[in-house]
Amino acid sequence: MSEYQCYEFQAVDRPLSNADRQVLRGLSSRARITATSFTNFYEWGDFRGDPDELMARWFDLHLYFANWGSRRLMIKLPAKLVDRDRIGTFLAATDDVMLEDAGENVVISISRDELELEYLDDEDSGWLAALGPLRADLLAGDLRLFYLTWLMAVEVDAIEPDAPEPMPGIGPLTEALEAFAAFFGIDHDLVQAAAERSAATAPDGPSPDMARRVVAAMSDAEKTGLLMRVFSGEPNMSAELRARIRERLEAETTISPGALRTAADLQARAEEIRLARERAEAELAEKQRRLQAEAEEKARDVRVEALRQRGENVWEEVEIEIGRRNPAGYDKAAALLSDLLALAEKRGAIEEFHVRLQSIRERHAGKGRFLERLAMLG
């Protein structure tokens, strides 16, 4: 298998100018560049640019994957909207996630290497579109993405078994969170175990009534400051307000340590889910096998009845097919003989069948490929 790499970048808050695109074109003559994106695939060679620099200067999202198992996702957020202390509770035990300052922004970099996952190619370029909503979720204060990175650490035993989960749960999962878990190869059963409980705040954010109560409690100065920033056209104001409301509602929610599951609890539950899933899959496979066998038996009954009505002509057809001296003819002759065996069993004429079969074997002893096909007939 040849090498394969994908680099994809997306600008969200500010589109690329013509000058920006000219600079980017200097990094690659083959890249697909638009006012909001830069995409390139490599089957040989490598990208001349530095993803960290491109993120710091132009882009808000970056995705990278290679067919040898490397995966990376980068998300840029305004630094003033990033609570490093809060995020740090998720990241203390993992080396897969890095937070880097980039001027007035923070770039979150999540990576995993040597993953044994399904091969990706340029037909899988929809990954960034699937993962892109995670940025808006983070801006709105939804940190469940970092719970998934904590599960990545649980998978490699970087988390102590008795360590509590960083939030009460992550269910129900959004499509973007499911895509993240799939892209980074997080154990599906472990993710399902975590998602059996919900986070303290509803995943879709606070309800209008809850938001109205929080806004009503804000000081006039805070409200005026927010409105003036909206008037000035500052980006991400809706997301920032949602994040503030979510944070204050979560502060009102007291979670006792006993309500949090440990890493060992989640792994044990994941094993239960895996066993139940495998049982269900085995039962379904057995049911499908049974139905297929019944369908094949009915089809054979129809064929055998047709053979009975044709009588000796079938044996003549067997000889004709053998005489073709090609794989298709041998297959057809063997299939006819198999049905003739079934007919003989129904009529109680097994001995007669084997006498005629032995005669065929002797007459065509030099046709090794054909004789191989008769092994199942006894």
C-alpha positions in Angstrom: 0.0 0.0 0.0 1.4 3.4 -0.9 1.6 6.3 1.5 -1.5 8.5 1.8 -1.9 11.7 3.8 -4.7 14.3 4.0 -4.3 17.9 5.2 -7.5 19.9 5.6 -7.9 23.4 7.0 -11.1 25.5 7.5 -11.6 29.2 8.3 -14.7 30.0 10.3 -14.5 33.4 11.9 -12.7 35.2 9.0 -12.6 34.3 5.3 -9.3 34.2 3.5 -8.4 37.3 1.4 -7.0 37.0 -2.1 -3.5 37.8 -0.7 -4.0 35.0 1.9 -4.8 32.5 -0.9 -1.8 33.6 -2.9 0.5 32.9 0.0 -1.1 29.5 0.6 -0.8 28.7 -3.1 2.9 29.1 -2.7 2.9 26.2 -0.2 1.2 23.8 -2.7 0.4 24.0 -6.4 -2.1 21.1 -6.1 -4.1 22.1 -3.1 -7.8 22.9 -3.4 -8.1 26.5 -1.9 -11.3 28.5 -1.4 -12.2 31.5 0.6 -12.7 29.3 3.7 -10.6 26.2 3.1 -7.3 24.6 2.1 -7.3 20.9 1.3 -4.5 18.7 -0.1 -3.9 14.9 -0.4 -0.5 13.3 -0.8 0.4 9.9 -2.1 4.1 10.7 -2.1 6.1 13.6 -0.7 4.8 15.8 2.1 3.2 19.2 2.9 5.7 22.0 2.9 3.8 24.2 5.3 3.6 24.0 9.1 0.1 23.3 10.3 0.7 25.1 13.6 1.6 28.3 11.7 -1.3 28.0 9.3 -3.7 27.6 12.3 -2.1 30.6 14.2 -2.4 32.8 11.1 -5.4 31.8 9.1 -7.5 28.9 10.1 -9.9 27.8 12.9 -10.0 24.0 12.2 -7.4 21.5 10.9 -7.7 17.8 10.3 -4.9 15.4 9.3 -4.8 11.7 8.8 -2.3 9.3 7.2 -2.9 5.7 6.2 -0.2 4.5 8.7 -2.6 5.3 11.6 -1.8 9.0 12.5 -4.8 11.2 13.2 -4.9 14.9 14.3 -7.6 17.5 14.9 -6.8 21.1 15.8 -9.4 23.7 17.0 -8.6 27.4 17.5 -10.7 29.4 20.0 -10.5 32.9 21.3 -8.3 32.8 24.5 -10.8 34.8 26.5 -13.4 32.1 26.0 -11.1 29.2 27.1 -11.2 28.3 30.8 -7.8 26.6 31.1 -8.4 25.5 34.7 -11.7 23.9 33.9 -10.3 22.1 30.8 -7.2 21.1 32.8 -9.3 18.7 34.9 -9.9 16.6 31.8 -6.3 16.7 30.5 -4.1 16.1 33.5 -3.3 12.5 32.6 -3.2 12.6 28.8 -0.4 13.5 26.3 -2.7 13.3 23.4 -4.1 16.8 23.9 -2.1 20.1 23.8 -3.1 23.7 24.3 -0.9 26.3 22.6 -1.2 30.1 22.7 -1.5 31.8 19.3 -1.8 35.5 19.9 -5.2 36.2 21.2 -6.3 32.6 20.6 -5.6 29.2 21.9 -5.1 26.2 19.6 -6.3 22.8 20.9 -4.4 20.0 19.3 -5.6 16.4 19.7 -3.6 13.5 18.1 -3.2 9.8 18.1 -0.6 7.6 16.3 -0.4 4.1 15.0 -4.1 3.5 15.1 -5.2 0.2 13.5 -8.3 1.6 11.8 -10.0 1.3 8.5 -8.0 2.8 5.6 -9.1 6.4 4.7 -8.6 8.1 1.3 -9.9 11.2 -0.4 -13.4 9.7 -0.5 -13.3 10.2 3.3 -12.7 13.9 3.1 -16.0 14.7 4.9 -14.4 14.1 8.3 -13.7 17.8 9.0 -17.3 18.7 8.1 -18.5 16.1 10.6 -16.1 17.3 13.3 -16.5 21.0 12.7 -19.5 21.5 15.0 -17.3 20.6 17.9 -15.8 24.1 17.8 -19.2 25.8 18.2 -20.0 23.4 21.0 -16.7 24.3 22.8 -17.5 28.0 22.4 -20.9 27.4 23.9 -19.3 25.7 27.0 -20.0 22.1 26.0 -16.8 20.3 27.1 -17.9 16.8 26.4 -15.2 16.6 23.7 -12.6 16.6 26.5 -14.4 13.8 28.3 -13.8 11.7 25.2 -10.1 12.6 25.3 -10.1 11.5 28.9 -11.5 8.2 27.7 -8.6 7.9 25.3 -6.3 8.1 28.3 -8.5 5.4 30.1 -8.0 3.1 27.1 -4.2 3.2 27.4 -4.3 2.8 31.2 -3.0 6.4 31.8 -5.8 6.9 34.3 -5.8 5.3 37.7 -8.7 2.7 38.0 -10.2 4.6 41.0 -10.0 8.0 39.3 -13.5 9.6 39.0 -14.9 10.7 35.6 -14.4 14.5 35.0 -18.2 15.0 34.6 -21.3 12.9 35.4 -21.7 11.6 31.8 -21.8 12.7 28.2 -25.1 11.4 26.9 -26.9 11.7 24.6 -24.1 12.1 22.1 -24.2 14.5 19.2 -23.3 13.4 15.7 -20.1 15.4 16.0 -19.0 13.6 19.2 -19.8 10.3 17.6 -17.7 11.3 14.6 -14.8 12.3 17.0 -14.9 8.9 18.8 -14.9 7.1 15.4 -12.1 9.2 13.9 -9.8 8.6 16.9 -10.8 5.0 17.3 -12.1 5.3 20.8 -13.6 2.0 21.9 -17.3 2.2 21.0 -18.5 0.2 24.0 -16.5 2.5 26.4 -18.1 5.5 24.8 -21.5 4.0 25.1 -20.9 3.3 28.8 -20.0 6.9 29.4 -23.0 8.1 27.4 -25.5 6.1 29.5 -25.6 9.1 31.9 -26.1 12.7 30.9 -23.9 15.7 31.7 -25.0 18.1 34.4 -26.4 20.5 31.8 -28.5 19.4 28.9 -26.3 18.7 25.8 -28.4 21.1 23.7 -27.7 23.9 26.2 -30.0 25.6 28.8 -33.7 26.0 28.1 -35.0 29.5 27.3 -36.5 29.7 30.8 -33.2 28.7 32.4 -31.3 31.2 30.3 -33.8 34.0 31.1 -33.3 33.4 34.8 -29.5 33.6 34.5 -29.6 36.8 32.3 -32.1 38.4 34.7 -29.6 37.9 37.5 -26.7 39.6 35.6 -25.8 43.1 36.7 -26.7 46.1 34.4 -23.0 46.7 33.8 -22.5 43.1 32.6 -25.6 43.3 30.3 -24.5 46.6 28.9 -21.0 45.3 28.2 -22.3 42.3 26.3 -24.7 44.4 24.2 -22.0 46.9 23.2 -19.8 44.0 22.1 -22.7 42.7 20.0 -23.2 46.2 18.6 -19.5 46.3 17.7 -19.9 43.1 15.6 -17.6 41.1 17.8 -17.7 37.4 16.7 -18.9 34.5 18.8 -21.0 36.6 21.1 -23.9 34.2 21.0 -21.5 31.3 21.9 -19.9 33.3 24.7 -23.3 34.1 26.2 -24.3 30.5 26.0 -21.1 29.5 27.7 -21.6 32.0 30.5 -25.1 30.8 31.1 -24.0 27.1 31.0 -21.2 27.8 33.5 -23.4 29.5 36.0 -26.0 26.8 35.8 -23.4 24.1 36.3 -22.1 26.0 39.3 -25.5 25.7 40.9 -25.4 21.9 40.5 -23.7 20.1 43.3 -22.3 16.7 42.3 -21.4 14.4 45.1 -18.2 12.4 44.6 -20.2 9.2 44.9 -22.3 10.1 41.9 -19.3 10.0 39.6 -18.2 6.7 38.1 -14.5 5.6 38.2 -12.4 4.6 35.2 -12.7 1.0 36.4 -16.5 1.3 36.7 -16.7 2.5 33.1 -14.3 -0.2 31.8 -16.4 -2.9 33.6 -19.6 -1.5 32.2 -18.0 -1.4 28.7 -17.2 -5.1 29.0 -20.8 -5.8 29.9 -22.0 -3.9 26.9 -19.5 -5.7 24.7 -20.6 -9.1 25.8 -24.3 -8.2 25.4 -23.6 -6.8 21.9 -21.6 -9.9 20.9 -24.4 -12.2 22.1 -27.0 -10.1 20.2 -24.8 -10.3 17.1 -24.3 -14.0 17.4 -28.1 -14.5 17.9 -28.8 -12.4 14.8 -26.2 -14.3 12.8 -27.7 -17.6 13.8 -31.2 -16.4 12.9 -29.9 -15.3 9.5 -28.1 -18.6 9.0 -31.2 -20.5 9.9 -33.4 -18.4 7.5 -30.8 -18.8 4.7 -30.7 -22.6 5.3 -34.5 -22.8 5.2 -34.6 -20.8 2.0 -31.9 -22.9 0.4 -33.7 -26.1 1.4 -36.9 -24.8 -0.2 -35.0 -23.9 -3.4 -33.4 -27.3 -3.5 -36.8 -29.0 -3.0 -38.0 -27.1 -6.1 -35.0 -28.1 -8.1 -35.2 -31.8 -7.0 -38.8 -32.0 -8.0 -37.9 -30.6 -11.4 -35.1 -33.2 -11.7 -37.6 -36.0 -10.8 -39.9 -35.0 -13.6 -37.0 -34.9 -16.1 -35.8 -38.4 -15.2 -32.8 -39.8 -17.2 -32.3 -36.6 -19.1 -30.6 -35.1 -16.0 -27.8 -37.7 -16.1 -27.3 -36.9 -19.8 -27.0 -33.2 -18.9 -24.4 -34.0 -16.3 -22.3 -35.7 -19.1 -22.8 -32.7 -21.4 -21.6 -30.3 -18.7 -18.5 -32.4 -17.9 -17.7 -32.6 -21.6 -17.3 -28.8 -21.7 -14.0 -29.2 -19.9 -14.2 -25.8 -18.2 -14.8 -24.6 -14.6 -18.4 -23.4 -15.3 -19.3 -26.8 -16.8 -17.7 -28.7 -13.9 -19.6 -26.5 -11.4 -22.9 -27.1 -13.2 -22.3 -30.9 -13.3 -21.4 -31.0 -9.6 -24.5 -29.0 -8.7 -26.7 -31.3 -10.7 -25.1 -34.4 -9.0 -25.7 -32.8 -5.6 -29.4 -32.4 -6.4 -29.5 -35.9 -7.7 -28.1 -37.1 -4.4 -30.9 -35.3 -2.6 -33.5 -36.9 -4.9 -31.9 -40.3 -4.2 -32.2 -39.8 -0.5 -35.9 -38.9 -0.8 -36.5 -42.0 -3.0 -34.4 -44.4 -0.9 -32.1 -45.0 -3.9 -28.8 -44.0 -2.4 -27.0 -47.2 -3.4 -28.1 -46.8 -7.0 -26.9 -43.2 -7.0 -23.4 -44.1 -5.7 -23.1 -46.8 -8.4 -23.7 -44.3 -11.1 -21.5 -41.7 -9.4 -18.6 -44.2 -9.3 -19.1 -44.9 -12.9 -18.8 -41.2 -13.7 -15.6 -41.0 -11.6 -14.1 -43.9 -13.5 -15.0 -42.5 -16.9 -13.6 -39.1 -16.1 -10.6 -40.1 -13.9 -8.3 -37.8 -15.9 -10.3 -34.7 -15.0 -8.8 -33.8 -11.6 -10.5 -30.4 -11.3 -13.9 -32.0 -11.8 -13.2 -34.8 -9.4 -12.3 -32.3 -6.7 -15.8 -30.9 -7.0 -17.3 -34.3 -6.2 -15.6 -34.7 -2.8 -18.6 -33.4 -1.0 -20.8 -36.2 -2.5 -19.0 -39.0 -0.8 
